[in-house]
Amino acid sequence: MSMPTSLVDELRSIVGADGLVCGREELSVYECDGYTLERSAPEVVVLPRATAEVAAVVRACRRHDVRFVPRGAGTGLSGGCLPIRAPVMIGLARMNRVLDLDAVNRTVRVQAGVVNRDVSTRAAPHGLYYAPDPSSQPACTIGGNVAENSGGPHTLKYGVTTNHVLSVELVCADGSVVELGGSCEDVPGYDLRGVVIGAEGTFGLVTEATLRLLPLPEGVRTLLATFDRIDDASAAVSAIIGAGIVPAALEMMDALMIAAVEAAYRFGFPKDAEAVLIIEIDGARVGLDRQAERIVALCRERGARDVRVAADEAERALLWKSRKRAFGAVGRLAPNYCTQDGVVPRTKVPEILRIIRAIADEQQLRIANVFHAGDGNIHPILLYDERNPGQVERVLAAGRRILEACVALGGSLTGEHGIGVEKMELLPLLFGEADLELMGRLRRVFDPERRCNPHKIFPAESAGVEARAPQRRAAL
């Protein structure tokens, strides 16, 4: 689809010359998100600063019968902002203002382009913070978090994005602007706010959101447990939860990931361990030490050779830096990697890890694992070099096999990364034809012409679309 010159001129008049990206080299920056196996550059990127500008851009696209795709920080991992037959990309990164912080009612109103971590930074002087904490927290933005219903290590106790968003401002596909939800709990009527969260930008563009803030916990204890066997680490996870303890976070890393993280950040991870658990508890100071002692005992009973408690905030911060930047450390292991995202019941973690090892051997790949063990949300990281013929195809085959195994074990295709373009063809593993048709009908209520972020999530959306084919280039 080719962009009419008149539309480009109209978009420039809306956002100004500095709000339009048209050059070929500049557009290449926008050709993919964190899922780099498929790439497609838009014909133009529009960078509005306010909801009114977003609405005007959408109305202009509608008049010219042109489709568009929203984009936040580009940290997504399922190709959710890939422009497939959508020439216009609407980037929300310049909409980065905190509009109102109400410390008394513990809410904050932000534009979509506000960085996740910045919300907690602004709230900290009031003794408050924003709980959802994706690993991309220093870069990802609230609009993208809403689109993907993002999670993070601390969702085991605190829940995902939908549990902390009171309302959203949505620019619909026809350019109208609506507010869904409210500034208080339990707004009457249908929960359209909840429907939009996790819709991956297929209902419209979220431009503002009202978020719930929580009080900073009185105390925190962060533990690192070392295991010689992954099965023992997995057993410890189930034992902790089974004992009635709900940690704020309960993370696992395997040997390959430990090696990469230790080389990058030098925390002091044991290089000969098969697995480590990062366990964090928080809340009232009274009772935290006793709870930590109980966790230490449960880990040792399940074979932990060592359990240490972070001595101070600096050590805790370095431990979490190592975990949250683990994906970046993988660059030491291979030129390219693909992060998969599936879910299994917590008790099935040992089984899915054995399956992943078998798939790695079968496909002649190395696969590192770092994941949210407490809720069974796995993140196998498939290492490859796209310059070597056949490796990309083996990565795709391995990823599909892993996700099929997750579903077969009673789990899901995604815990927090979304479906995007990556997993569309696998959606029928979870849903029947009637289910998919009902979801398609709901989408058409918001976007009857399927103008906003087309060819995402649903298999039927990609049928016969030539641009669906992956576009790859040599690794830099």
Secondary structure by P-SEA (a helix, b strand, c coil): ccccaaaaaaaaaacccccccccccccccccccccccbbbbccbbbbbccaaaaaaaaaaaaaacccccccccccccccccccccccbbbbccccccccccccccbbbbbcccccaaaaaaaaccccccccccccccccccaaaaaaaccccccccccccccccccbbbbbccccbbbbccccccccccccccccccccccccccccbbbbbbbccccbbbbbbbbbccaaaaaaaaaaaaaacccccbbbbbcaaaaaaaaacccccccccccbbbbbbbbccccaaaaaaaaaaaaaaaaccccccccccaaaaaaaaaaaaaccccccccccbbbbbbbcccccaaaaaaaaaaaaaaaacbbbbbbccccccbbbbbbbbbccccaaaaaaaaaaaaaaaaaaaacccccccccccccccccccccccaaaaaaaaaaaaaacccccccccccccccccccccccccccccc
